[in-house]
Amino acid sequence: MEGAFQDWAYNLFYGVDGTSPDNFNSFASRRPAITGYAPYVVSGGGATALTSAWLLELSPDTLYLAYPANSGTPGFKNEDRGRLPITALVGTGMYFAWTRLYQIWAAIVMRNARALIRYCNIESGGTAHSFVVRDFIHYCKSQLQNMGRNSFIFVNRYVKGQIESGAYSDTMNGALTVQAIEGYGPVTFVAGIPLRMHEGITIAETALV
């Protein structure tokens, strides 16, 4: 089950429809380059250990995830495959194992191009070519259909650390804030938009041009 969720988390951002049966048209497939996709793809100018920050405006009129109707547990299926012979992972021979197939059935529906903004070529380490709040507000947030309402920023844990440390040191003149959400804990906001960490976002992206 853990493997199914990790696979889903990665393919949500990087899956390529048609390369394997379990992929679909991911966020990266919809924003694969700077050329031809401006102003919805913005570059941070980095060259190594690259990642992206994803700005999503979620609503039925802009961008949302969908799952098959009447699917019971929404989008999640599992099937008991019974007792099957399995090839040993180490050494030689076979063994029997009780197996179960887990599947996540889902889709991305984008009704408005302004609802999906990619801030790419961000370096996960060091201080150069990092997430620049001023550029994010100027080039990313300004493109949103509703200017940030129902929006979220998704980054990996390294970029989240960069931004959150800036919020606590208060060097951005109020653009970065931290609020304690009851039942959840402290949440960092960038220009009023909540910041969320997503494990599926890598630090090994190819530089976009």
Buried (B, 14 or more C-beta within 10 A) or exposed (E): EEEBBEBBBBBBBBBBEEEEEEBBBBBBBBBBEBEEBEEBBBBBBBEEBBBBBBBBBEBEEBBBEEEEEEEEEEBBBEEEEEEEEEEEEEEEEEEEEEEEEBEBBBEBEBEBBBBBBBBBBBBBEEEEBBBBBEBBBEBBBBBBBBBBEBBBBBBBEBBBEBBBEBBEEEEBEEBBBEEEEEEEEEBBBBBEBBBBBBEBBBBEBEEBE
